[in-house]
Amino acid sequence: MAAALSRALKLPGKKGPDLGEYDPLTQADSEDESEEDDLVLNYPRKEEEEEEDEWRERLPSKSRLGRDEMKSLQYWSHRESARDRTGDERGGLGPHGGSGLGIHSGDAEEKRMRMKNAIRGAFFLVPLVCTTLLVLLCAFLIPCRKGQWEKALGHAGGVTPPALALWDVDGDSVEDVFLGVTEWTNDTRPAQVHSAVALSAVSGQVLWRKVMQESVMYIQCGLQIGTRTSPVVLLISKSTVTAVNGTTGNNLWSVLLQNIESQAVLLPDLQDDSVPDLLIATLPADEALDLSLTLISGLKGVKLGHPVPFNLTAHGKLIGPSLHETQQGAFYMLFGLGDVEAVSLCDIYFHATGELPTAQAVQRKDTVWEGLKKTNSTPFTHIYRGSEPVEFMLPLVAGFGNNHNRLDTVSNQNSTKSDWVLVHGSSKLSVLRQKDIRKEWTFSSGPIYSQPAPGHFNEDGVPDLFIQHSAKGIMQAQVVNGANGRLLWTAEFVCPYLVLETSAISTSTGRSVFLFWASEPIKAQKDVIKTAVTPGVAAAEPLIRKLFLLHPAYPTILLELTSTTDTTVTSAVSYQEGEKDATYITVSSRPSPESEPGARIVKSMSLRAAITKAQIVRLGGETKEPLEPGAFEVNAFFRRLTFKHQ
């Protein structure tokens, strides 16, 4: 209204240098339009620069106007556009008194605004589309390390555990899987084919396969041969020890032996060739012959001297051999049949080669251990001799069961200097002090059929022991204090006899989690009665085995990570330091629905991913707390849990 009145009266006003007359009524009218002008003046900087370029084209003589003058020009430009639109709507004259110029000017302004809106929309949509495509690419095309995979390899061999080892051979910082496999050919005369297979830990893809003459009993990784960049993998069968390139599976060296009975033991460098050497135990089937220890060069794969026999009077399960470094820095080999003996590594090398070892550290003997010998003529220092044979002997080191088949110095450093866990008489658990070979304590339980798992259940710094034993269809799991032999935790489950080690895994909390297989937990006495009365019903149906996770912070709660009707026969744990995660590798026997033999199934499962989907299982009985933690509290605790190397 003020604009029309100003034009009609043609009131005199102050003239700008290039913008014509100044209308005070129009200026007054601008207060009503301040909201629209604010929007105009607050366009993004990029739009201001575009309009500055347009004004420079219209006013070439004023191409160097300052920023304040440009803003003033933009202001009056929009004011003139608004006045033109008002005149067009009323059918009046344009800004210069001509109707045609007003129409053409309005059309040009409308096209310019449409073009500006199109450019503005493009600047918004293009980055959005690119971001969406990138997210889809990461989600569907890039393999996710936290995903699970499953692969069938070879035929099932009952509950006999196959050779299994973990080591990174493809350079992706994730430990790959090595497995001994047995298959039947489809020829008219079927025969067994034995091989060693390397699988990618990320995808389960076969990296290489090597056919062997015999079944692979042990696979060990981590041996360092000189400056060789490729990792070395040791394949051990009944009569051959073969070192292969871990990346390709090609042979590096091979040595022939007879009646191999043990894994290879990593020794110090005996020959000063900068490569650790190895020791293997052989035990003929004829019991009249003795146990022998054979030294092998880690560099060339040749025997060092001849095998050294030992006359062992005891009979039972083979214990060791394992290497131990005493407090005085002397090296001894621990081994035996039912009993446990120790022999100086220096003496073994001398009897094998007729010479003293070149390395000065290997020549050393411990005066305390030598003083424990019964006579000077015997080579043995008695570690344990009793009426009950030894079933298991292992170092008291947390997480030992997860990497006891490795041949790298770091993995063996702690295990060669610790006290020992001893299972004797099948139902007694003891800890032997390595400094004086005396029992620290003894704990009695039911028959222990699988190797104890050392881990930190409490916070005293001494590894505690997870054990399990089965009888009459009931499996009892227990955690024993490693410092004094007292019972810390116990629970019972419906489960048949199954030899499978528990895995103890270190966490960010400083304590360990324990992974073990069982069936339904027994929460009351009626569950025990039901199990004992109706064993045939349970046997007729497929048994569902469940993988449970126990954390000492919540002793009355278990996490059920997964369940299966397959029979898991062996397992291993791999760590991903960057992701603070752990991968649980299992090898299972899956029965075939037909008369054909079942298959070996290899599975990989991320623990952190499994925890997010796990079910909470509450234990009953005497360990029940007065106030049980809620599901939200439990889920929040476990989802924050991370894993690390011991």
C-alpha positions as CSV (number, residue, x, y, z in Angstrom):
1,M,0.0,0.0,0.0
2,A,2.8,2.4,0.9
3,A,4.7,1.5,-2.3
4,A,1.7,2.4,-4.5
5,L,1.0,5.6,-2.6
6,S,4.7,6.6,-3.0
7,R,4.6,6.1,-6.7
8,A,1.4,8.1,-7.1
9,L,2.6,11.1,-5.1
10,K,6.2,10.9,-6.3
11,L,7.5,12.2,-3.1
12,P,11.1,13.4,-3.3
13,G,13.6,11.2,-1.8
14,K,17.3,10.6,-1.4
15,K,18.9,9.1,-4.5
16,G,21.5,6.4,-4.3
17,P,24.4,6.4,-6.8
18,D,22.8,3.7,-9.0
19,L,19.5,2.7,-7.7
20,G,17.3,5.6,-8.6
21,E,15.0,7.4,-6.3
22,Y,14.7,6.6,-2.6
23,D,11.1,6.3,-1.3
24,P,10.6,7.0,2.4
25,L,7.1,5.4,2.4
26,T,8.5,2.3,0.9
27,Q,11.2,2.4,3.5
28,A,8.5,2.5,6.1
29,D,6.7,-0.3,4.4
30,S,9.8,-2.4,4.7
31,E,9.3,-2.8,8.5
32,D,6.2,-4.9,7.7
33,E,8.2,-7.0,5.4
34,S,11.2,-7.5,7.7
35,E,10.5,-11.2,8.1
36,E,10.7,-11.7,4.3
37,D,13.8,-9.5,4.0
38,D,15.5,-11.5,6.8
39,L,15.0,-14.7,4.9
40,V,16.4,-13.0,1.8
41,L,19.5,-11.7,3.6
42,N,20.2,-14.9,5.4
43,Y,20.7,-17.2,2.3
44,P,23.8,-19.4,2.5
45,R,27.1,-17.7,1.5
46,K,27.2,-19.7,-1.7
47,E,23.9,-18.2,-2.9
48,E,25.2,-14.7,-2.0
49,E,28.2,-15.3,-4.2
50,E,26.0,-16.5,-7.1
51,E,23.9,-13.3,-6.8
52,E,27.0,-11.1,-6.6
53,D,28.2,-12.6,-9.9
54,E,24.8,-11.8,-11.5
55,W,25.0,-8.2,-10.3
56,R,28.6,-7.9,-11.7
57,E,27.2,-8.9,-15.1
58,R,24.5,-6.3,-14.9
59,L,26.7,-3.6,-13.5
60,P,30.2,-4.1,-15.1
61,S,31.4,-0.7,-14.1
62,K,30.8,-1.6,-10.4
63,S,32.5,-5.0,-10.4
64,R,34.6,-4.1,-7.4
65,L,31.8,-3.1,-5.0
66,G,32.3,-3.9,-1.4
67,R,30.4,-6.6,0.4
68,D,28.1,-4.1,2.2
69,E,27.2,-2.4,-1.0
70,M,26.4,-5.8,-2.6
71,K,24.1,-6.7,0.3
72,S,22.3,-3.4,-0.3
73,L,22.0,-4.2,-4.0
74,Q,20.6,-7.6,-3.2
75,Y,18.1,-6.0,-0.8
76,W,16.8,-3.5,-3.4
77,S,16.8,-6.2,-6.1
78,H,14.4,-8.3,-4.1
79,R,12.4,-5.2,-3.3
80,E,12.0,-4.4,-7.0
81,S,11.0,-8.0,-7.7
82,A,8.3,-7.9,-5.1
83,R,7.0,-4.6,-6.5
84,D,7.0,-6.1,-10.0
85,R,5.0,-9.1,-8.8
86,T,2.5,-6.7,-7.2
87,G,2.1,-4.8,-10.4
88,D,1.7,-7.9,-12.5
89,E,-1.0,-9.3,-10.2
90,R,-3.0,-6.1,-10.6
91,G,-2.4,-5.8,-14.3
92,G,-0.6,-2.5,-13.8
93,L,2.6,-1.2,-15.2
94,G,6.1,-2.6,-14.6
95,P,8.8,-0.9,-12.6
96,H,9.6,1.4,-15.6
97,G,6.0,2.0,-16.6
98,G,5.9,-0.7,-19.4
99,S,3.7,-3.8,-19.0
100,G,5.7,-6.0,-21.4
101,L,9.0,-5.5,-19.6
102,G,7.4,-6.4,-16.3
103,I,6.1,-9.7,-17.7
104,H,9.4,-10.7,-19.3
105,S,11.3,-9.7,-16.1
106,G,9.0,-11.9,-14.0
107,D,9.4,-14.9,-16.3
108,A,13.2,-14.5,-16.1
109,E,13.2,-14.2,-12.4
110,E,10.9,-17.3,-12.1
111,K,13.3,-19.4,-14.3
112,R,16.3,-18.2,-12.3
113,M,14.6,-19.2,-9.1
114,R,13.7,-22.6,-10.5
115,M,17.3,-23.1,-11.7
116,K,18.6,-22.1,-8.3
117,N,16.2,-24.6,-6.5
118,A,17.3,-27.4,-8.9
119,I,21.0,-26.8,-8.1
120,R,20.2,-26.6,-4.4
121,G,18.4,-29.9,-4.5
122,A,21.3,-31.5,-6.5
123,F,23.8,-30.4,-3.8
124,F,21.6,-32.2,-1.2
125,L,20.7,-35.4,-3.1
126,V,24.0,-36.3,-4.6
127,P,25.9,-36.7,-1.2
128,L,22.9,-38.5,0.2
129,V,22.9,-41.1,-2.6
130,C,26.7,-41.6,-2.4
131,T,26.5,-42.2,1.3
132,T,23.7,-44.7,0.9
133,L,25.6,-46.6,-1.7
134,L,28.7,-46.7,0.5
135,V,26.7,-48.1,3.4
136,L,25.2,-50.8,1.3
137,L,28.6,-51.7,-0.1
138,C,30.1,-52.1,3.4
139,A,27.1,-54.1,4.6
140,F,26.7,-56.6,1.7
141,L,30.0,-56.7,-0.2
142,I,32.7,-56.5,2.4
143,P,33.0,-59.6,4.5
144,C,32.2,-59.0,8.2
145,R,34.6,-60.6,10.7
146,K,32.0,-60.8,13.3
147,G,29.8,-63.0,11.2
148,Q,29.5,-66.8,11.7
149,W,30.5,-69.4,9.2
150,E,30.2,-73.1,9.0
151,K,32.0,-75.6,6.7
152,A,31.7,-79.4,6.3
153,L,35.1,-81.1,5.9
154,G,35.6,-84.9,5.6
155,H,33.8,-87.6,7.4
156,A,33.0,-87.8,11.1
157,G,35.3,-89.9,13.2
158,G,33.1,-90.5,16.2
159,V,34.2,-88.5,19.3
160,T,37.9,-88.8,18.5
161,P,39.2,-85.2,18.3
162,P,41.0,-84.3,15.1
163,A,44.2,-82.2,15.0
164,L,43.4,-78.5,15.3
165,A,45.6,-75.4,15.5
166,L,45.2,-71.6,14.9
167,W,47.7,-69.2,13.4
168,D,47.6,-66.2,11.0
169,V,49.0,-67.2,7.7
170,D,47.3,-64.8,5.2
171,G,48.3,-61.6,6.9
172,D,44.8,-60.3,7.9
173,S,45.6,-60.2,11.6
174,V,43.1,-63.0,12.3
175,E,44.3,-66.5,13.2
176,D,43.4,-69.0,10.5
177,V,42.3,-72.6,11.2
178,F,44.3,-75.8,10.5
179,L,42.6,-79.1,10.7
180,G,43.4,-82.8,10.1
181,V,40.8,-84.3,7.8
182,T,40.0,-87.9,6.8
183,E,37.7,-88.7,3.7
184,W,36.6,-91.7,1.8
185,T,37.1,-91.9,-1.9
186,N,34.2,-92.6,-4.3
187,D,36.0,-95.3,-6.3
188,T,34.9,-98.9,-6.8
189,R,37.4,-99.8,-4.0
190,P,36.9,-97.1,-1.4
191,A,39.9,-96.0,0.6
192,Q,40.7,-93.4,3.2
193,V,42.4,-90.2,2.2
194,H,44.2,-88.2,4.9
195,S,45.0,-84.5,4.5
196,A,45.7,-81.3,6.3
197,V,43.5,-78.3,5.5
198,A,44.1,-74.6,6.1
199,L,40.9,-72.4,6.3
200,S,40.6,-68.6,6.3
201,A,39.3,-67.5,9.7
202,V,37.3,-64.7,8.1
203,S,35.3,-66.6,5.6
204,G,36.0,-70.3,6.1
205,Q,37.5,-70.6,2.5
206,V,40.1,-73.3,2.0
207,L,43.5,-71.7,1.6
208,W,45.3,-74.9,0.8
209,R,45.0,-78.6,1.2
210,K,47.9,-81.1,1.6
211,V,47.5,-84.9,1.2
212,M,49.3,-87.0,3.8
213,Q,50.3,-90.6,3.8
214,E,48.9,-91.1,7.3
215,S,46.4,-89.5,9.5
216,V,47.5,-86.2,11.0
217,M,47.7,-86.5,14.8
218,Y,49.0,-83.0,15.7
219,I,49.3,-79.7,14.0
220,Q,51.5,-77.0,15.6
221,C,52.3,-73.5,14.5
222,G,54.7,-70.7,15.3
223,L,58.1,-72.1,14.7
224,Q,60.5,-69.3,13.4
225,I,63.1,-70.5,11.0
226,G,65.7,-67.8,10.4
227,T,64.5,-64.7,8.6
228,R,61.8,-66.6,6.7
229,T,58.7,-64.4,6.4
230,S,56.2,-67.1,5.9
231,P,55.0,-68.9,9.1
232,V,56.0,-72.5,9.6
233,V,53.3,-75.2,10.3
234,L,54.3,-78.6,11.7
235,L,52.3,-81.6,10.6
236,I,52.9,-84.7,12.8
237,S,51.7,-88.2,11.9
238,K,52.6,-91.6,13.4
239,S,55.9,-91.9,11.5
240,T,56.6,-88.4,10.0
241,V,57.3,-84.9,11.2
242,T,56.8,-82.4,8.3
243,A,57.4,-78.7,8.3
244,V,55.4,-76.8,5.6
245,N,55.0,-73.2,4.5
246,G,51.9,-71.9,6.3
247,T,50.9,-69.7,3.4
248,T,51.2,-72.3,0.6
249,G,51.4,-75.7,2.2
250,N,54.7,-76.5,0.4
251,N,57.2,-78.7,2.1
252,L,60.2,-77.2,3.9
253,W,61.6,-80.3,5.5
254,S,60.6,-83.7,6.7
255,V,62.0,-86.3,9.1
256,L,61.1,-90.0,9.5
257,L,60.6,-91.5,12.9
258,Q,58.7,-94.5,14.3
259,N,55.8,-94.7,16.7
260,I,55.5,-91.0,17.4
261,E,53.4,-90.5,20.6
262,S,53.6,-86.8,21.4
263,Q,53.5,-83.3,20.1
264,A,56.8,-81.5,19.4
265,V,58.3,-79.6,22.3
266,L,59.9,-76.3,21.6
267,L,63.5,-76.2,23.0
268,P,66.1,-73.5,23.3
269,D,68.6,-73.2,20.5
270,L,70.9,-76.1,21.1
271,Q,73.3,-75.4,18.2
272,D,73.7,-71.7,18.1
273,D,72.1,-71.4,14.6
274,S,69.5,-68.9,15.8
275,V,66.6,-71.3,15.4
276,P,64.9,-73.2,18.3
277,D,65.1,-77.0,18.1
278,L,62.5,-79.6,18.8
279,L,61.9,-82.8,20.8
280,I,59.6,-85.7,20.1
281,A,58.6,-88.7,22.2
282,T,58.2,-92.1,20.6
283,L,56.7,-95.1,22.3
284,P,56.5,-98.5,20.5
285,A,53.4,-100.6,20.8
286,D,55.5,-103.4,22.3
287,E,55.6,-102.5,26.0
288,A,58.9,-104.3,26.4
289,L,60.6,-101.4,24.5
290,D,61.3,-98.1,26.2
291,L,60.1,-94.6,25.8
292,S,62.5,-92.6,23.6
293,L,63.2,-88.9,23.2
294,T,64.4,-87.6,19.8
295,L,66.0,-84.2,19.2
296,I,65.3,-82.5,15.9
297,S,67.0,-79.5,14.3
298,G,64.4,-76.8,13.8
299,L,66.4,-75.3,10.9
300,K,67.1,-78.4,8.8
301,G,64.7,-81.0,10.1
302,V,67.4,-83.6,10.8
303,K,67.9,-85.7,13.9
304,L,70.5,-84.5,16.4
305,G,72.3,-87.7,17.2
306,H,70.2,-90.8,18.0
307,P,67.0,-91.3,20.1
308,V,67.6,-91.5,23.8
309,P,65.7,-94.4,25.5
310,F,64.6,-94.4,29.1
311,N,63.6,-97.4,31.1
312,L,60.3,-96.5,32.9
313,T,59.0,-99.1,35.3
314,A,55.6,-97.5,35.7
315,H,52.7,-98.0,33.2
316,G,49.9,-95.7,32.4
317,K,49.0,-92.7,30.4
318,L,51.9,-90.8,28.7
319,I,52.5,-87.6,30.5
320,G,54.4,-84.9,28.6
321,P,57.1,-84.4,27.5
322,S,57.2,-80.8,28.5
323,L,60.0,-78.3,29.1
324,H,60.5,-76.6,32.4
325,E,63.0,-73.9,33.4
326,T,63.8,-73.9,37.1
327,Q,64.4,-70.9,39.4
328,Q,68.2,-71.3,38.7
329,G,67.7,-71.1,35.0
330,A,68.3,-74.7,34.2
331,F,66.2,-76.6,31.6
332,Y,64.6,-80.0,32.4
333,M,62.3,-82.3,30.4
334,L,59.3,-83.6,32.3
335,F,57.7,-86.9,31.1
336,G,56.5,-90.3,32.3
337,L,54.0,-93.2,32.1
338,G,51.7,-92.8,35.1
339,D,54.6,-91.3,37.1
340,V,56.4,-88.0,36.3
341,E,60.2,-87.8,36.0
342,A,62.5,-85.0,35.1
343,V,65.8,-85.2,33.2
344,S,68.3,-82.4,32.5
345,L,68.1,-81.2,28.9
346,C,71.9,-81.1,29.0
347,D,72.1,-84.8,29.8
348,I,69.6,-85.7,27.0
349,Y,71.7,-83.8,24.5
350,F,74.9,-85.4,25.7
351,H,73.5,-88.9,25.4
352,A,72.1,-88.2,22.0
353,T,75.2,-86.6,20.4
354,G,78.1,-87.5,22.7
355,E,78.9,-83.8,23.1
356,L,77.9,-81.0,25.3
357,P,75.4,-78.4,23.9
358,T,76.9,-75.3,22.3
359,A,74.5,-73.0,24.1
360,Q,75.8,-72.1,27.6
361,A,72.3,-71.8,29.0
362,V,71.5,-75.4,28.2
363,Q,74.7,-76.7,30.0
364,R,73.4,-75.4,33.3
365,K,71.9,-77.7,36.0
366,D,69.8,-76.9,39.1
367,T,71.5,-77.9,42.3
368,V,68.2,-78.3,44.2
369,W,66.7,-80.6,41.6
370,E,69.9,-82.6,41.3
371,G,69.9,-83.0,45.1
372,L,66.5,-84.7,44.9
373,K,67.8,-87.6,43.0
374,K,67.8,-90.9,44.9
375,T,71.2,-91.9,43.7
376,N,73.9,-90.3,41.6
377,S,73.6,-93.1,39.0
378,T,70.0,-92.4,38.1
379,P,69.2,-89.7,35.5
380,F,65.8,-89.1,37.0
381,T,64.6,-86.4,39.4
382,H,61.2,-87.8,40.7
383,I,58.5,-85.2,40.3
384,Y,55.6,-87.5,41.3
385,R,55.6,-91.2,42.2
386,G,52.5,-92.6,43.9
387,S,50.1,-95.5,44.1
388,E,47.7,-93.7,41.8
389,P,48.7,-93.0,38.2
390,V,48.7,-89.4,36.9
391,E,46.0,-88.6,34.3
392,F,46.9,-85.0,33.5
393,M,49.8,-82.7,34.3
394,L,49.8,-79.1,33.0
395,P,51.3,-75.7,34.0
396,L,49.3,-73.5,36.3
397,V,48.9,-70.7,33.7
398,A,45.6,-69.0,32.9
399,G,44.4,-69.9,29.4
400,F,47.0,-72.7,28.9
401,G,44.5,-75.0,27.2
402,N,43.8,-72.6,24.4
403,N,47.3,-72.5,23.0
404,H,49.2,-75.5,24.4
405,N,50.1,-76.7,20.9
406,R,51.9,-73.5,19.8
407,L,55.6,-73.4,19.0
408,D,56.3,-69.7,19.4
409,T,58.5,-68.5,22.3
410,V,56.0,-66.0,23.7
411,S,53.3,-68.7,24.2
412,N,55.7,-71.0,25.9
413,Q,57.5,-68.4,28.1
414,N,55.2,-68.5,31.1
415,S,54.2,-72.2,30.9
416,T,57.9,-73.3,31.4
417,K,58.3,-71.5,34.7
418,S,55.1,-72.1,36.7
419,D,53.8,-74.6,39.2
420,W,51.9,-77.6,38.0
421,V,48.3,-78.8,38.1
422,L,48.2,-82.6,38.7
423,V,45.2,-84.9,38.3
424,H,46.0,-88.3,39.8
425,G,43.9,-91.3,40.7
426,S,41.3,-89.8,38.2
427,S,39.6,-88.0,41.1
428,K,42.2,-86.0,43.0
429,L,43.4,-82.6,41.9
430,S,46.7,-81.2,43.3
431,V,49.0,-78.3,42.7
432,L,52.8,-79.0,42.9
433,R,55.2,-76.3,43.8
434,Q,58.0,-76.2,41.3
435,K,60.6,-74.8,43.7
436,D,60.6,-77.9,46.0
437,I,58.2,-80.4,44.2
438,R,55.9,-80.5,47.2
439,K,52.1,-80.6,47.0
440,E,50.5,-77.2,47.9
441,W,47.0,-78.7,48.3
442,T,44.8,-81.6,47.2
443,F,41.1,-81.5,46.3
444,S,39.0,-84.7,45.9
445,S,36.0,-85.0,43.6
446,G,34.4,-87.4,41.2
447,P,36.3,-88.9,38.3
448,I,37.9,-86.1,36.1
449,Y,37.9,-87.1,32.5
450,S,39.0,-83.9,30.8
451,Q,41.9,-81.6,31.3
452,P,41.3,-78.8,33.9
453,A,41.0,-75.3,32.5
454,P,43.1,-72.6,34.5
455,G,41.6,-69.1,34.6
456,H,41.0,-66.3,37.0
457,F,37.7,-66.8,38.9
458,N,38.6,-64.6,41.9
459,E,41.0,-61.7,42.1
460,D,43.9,-63.1,44.1
461,G,46.2,-63.3,41.0
462,V,46.5,-67.2,41.2
463,P,44.7,-69.1,38.4
464,D,41.8,-71.1,39.5
465,L,40.7,-74.4,38.0
466,F,37.5,-75.4,36.2
467,I,36.9,-79.1,36.3
468,Q,34.0,-81.3,35.2
469,H,33.1,-85.0,35.8
470,S,30.2,-87.1,34.6
471,A,28.4,-90.0,36.3
472,K,24.9,-91.6,35.7
473,G,23.9,-89.0,33.1
474,I,24.8,-86.0,35.3
475,M,27.7,-83.7,34.7
476,Q,29.0,-81.7,37.6
477,A,31.0,-78.5,36.9
478,Q,33.2,-77.0,39.6
479,V,35.7,-74.2,40.1
480,V,38.5,-74.8,42.6
481,N,40.6,-72.0,44.2
482,G,44.1,-72.3,42.8
483,A,45.6,-70.9,45.9
484,N,44.2,-73.2,48.6
485,G,42.1,-75.9,46.9
486,R,38.7,-74.7,48.2
487,L,35.5,-74.9,46.2
488,L,34.5,-71.6,44.7
489,W,31.5,-72.6,42.4
490,T,29.6,-75.7,41.5
491,A,26.6,-76.6,39.3
492,E,25.0,-79.8,37.9
493,F,23.7,-80.4,34.4
494,V,21.9,-83.2,32.5
495,C,24.7,-84.4,30.3
496,P,26.3,-87.8,29.3
497,Y,30.0,-88.6,29.4
498,L,31.9,-86.3,27.0
499,V,35.6,-85.6,26.9
500,L,35.9,-81.9,25.9
501,E,38.1,-79.3,27.5
502,T,36.6,-76.1,28.9
503,S,38.0,-72.9,27.5
504,A,39.1,-70.1,29.9
505,I,39.3,-66.7,28.2
506,S,40.7,-63.5,29.7
507,T,38.5,-60.4,29.7
508,S,38.8,-56.7,30.2
509,T,37.6,-57.0,33.8
510,G,40.8,-58.8,34.8
511,R,38.9,-62.1,35.4
512,S,38.2,-64.9,33.0
513,V,35.0,-66.3,31.5
514,F,34.6,-70.1,31.2
515,L,33.0,-71.7,28.1
516,F,31.8,-75.3,28.5
517,W,29.3,-77.6,26.9
518,A,26.4,-79.2,28.8
519,S,22.7,-79.8,28.6
520,E,19.9,-78.5,30.9
521,P,21.0,-77.3,34.3
522,I,19.6,-79.2,37.3
523,K,17.9,-76.7,39.5
524,A,16.2,-79.0,42.0
525,Q,16.3,-82.5,43.4
526,K,13.2,-83.5,41.3
527,D,15.2,-82.9,38.2
528,V,17.9,-85.3,39.4
529,I,15.2,-88.0,40.2
530,K,13.6,-87.5,36.8
531,T,16.9,-87.9,35.0
532,A,17.8,-91.0,36.9
533,V,14.4,-92.7,36.5
534,T,14.0,-92.1,32.7
535,P,17.3,-92.5,31.1
536,G,15.8,-94.3,28.1
537,V,13.6,-91.4,27.1
538,A,16.5,-89.0,27.0
539,A,18.6,-91.5,25.0
540,A,15.8,-92.0,22.4
541,E,15.6,-88.3,21.5
542,P,18.4,-86.3,20.0
543,L,20.5,-84.8,22.8
544,I,20.7,-81.0,22.6
545,R,24.0,-79.7,23.8
546,K,24.4,-76.1,24.8
547,L,27.4,-73.8,25.0
548,F,27.3,-71.9,28.3
549,L,29.4,-68.9,29.4
550,L,30.2,-68.3,33.1
551,H,31.5,-65.0,34.4
552,P,32.5,-64.9,38.1
553,A,30.8,-61.5,38.5
554,Y,27.4,-63.3,38.2
555,P,27.9,-66.8,39.6
556,T,24.2,-67.6,39.7
557,I,23.8,-66.8,36.0
558,L,24.9,-68.5,32.8
559,L,24.6,-67.2,29.2
560,E,23.5,-69.8,26.7
561,L,25.4,-68.8,23.6
562,T,24.2,-71.5,21.2
563,S,22.8,-75.1,21.1
564,T,23.1,-78.0,18.7
565,T,22.5,-81.7,18.3
566,D,26.0,-82.2,16.9
567,T,28.7,-83.7,19.1
568,T,31.5,-81.1,19.6
569,V,34.8,-83.0,19.9
570,T,37.4,-80.2,20.1
571,S,37.6,-76.4,20.2
572,A,40.0,-73.5,20.2
573,V,39.9,-69.8,20.9
574,S,41.3,-67.0,18.8
575,Y,41.7,-63.3,19.7
576,Q,41.1,-60.2,17.6
577,E,43.1,-57.5,19.5
578,G,41.8,-54.6,17.3
579,E,38.2,-55.5,17.9
580,K,38.7,-56.7,21.5
581,D,36.8,-59.8,20.6
582,A,37.4,-63.5,20.7
583,T,36.4,-66.2,18.2
584,Y,35.3,-69.7,19.3
585,I,36.2,-72.4,16.8
586,T,34.6,-75.8,17.2
587,V,34.9,-79.1,15.4
588,S,31.8,-81.3,15.6
589,S,30.6,-84.7,14.4
590,R,27.2,-84.4,12.7
591,P,25.3,-87.7,12.2
592,S,23.9,-88.4,8.8
593,P,20.2,-89.2,8.6
594,E,21.0,-92.1,6.2
595,S,23.3,-95.0,6.6
596,E,26.2,-93.0,5.2
597,P,28.9,-91.7,7.7
598,G,28.4,-88.3,9.2
599,A,30.4,-85.2,8.5
600,R,33.0,-83.1,10.3
601,I,31.6,-79.6,10.8
602,V,33.9,-76.6,11.5
603,K,32.2,-73.5,13.0
604,S,33.5,-70.0,13.8
605,M,31.6,-67.8,16.2
606,S,32.3,-64.3,17.5
607,L,31.8,-64.2,21.3
608,R,30.7,-60.6,21.4
609,A,28.2,-61.2,18.6
610,A,26.9,-64.3,20.4
611,I,26.5,-62.5,23.7
612,T,24.1,-60.0,22.2
613,K,21.8,-62.8,21.2
614,A,22.4,-65.1,24.2
615,Q,19.7,-66.3,26.6
616,I,20.0,-65.8,30.3
617,V,19.9,-69.0,32.4
618,R,19.5,-68.6,36.1
619,L,20.9,-71.3,38.4
620,G,19.0,-72.5,41.4
621,G,20.0,-74.3,44.6
622,E,22.3,-73.1,47.4
623,T,24.2,-70.6,45.3
624,K,21.1,-68.5,44.7
625,E,21.5,-64.9,45.9
626,P,18.9,-63.2,48.0
627,L,18.3,-60.5,45.3
628,E,18.9,-61.7,41.8
629,P,20.1,-59.1,39.3
630,G,17.7,-58.0,36.6
631,A,17.9,-58.9,32.9
632,F,18.7,-55.3,32.0
633,E,21.6,-55.2,34.4
634,V,23.0,-58.5,33.2
635,N,22.6,-57.7,29.5
636,A,24.3,-54.3,30.0
637,F,27.3,-55.9,31.8
638,F,27.9,-58.6,29.2
639,R,27.5,-56.4,26.2
640,R,30.2,-54.1,27.6
641,L,32.5,-57.1,28.0
642,T,35.6,-57.3,25.9
643,F,38.3,-60.0,25.5
644,K,42.1,-59.9,25.5
645,H,45.2,-62.1,25.5
646,Q,46.3,-63.4,28.8
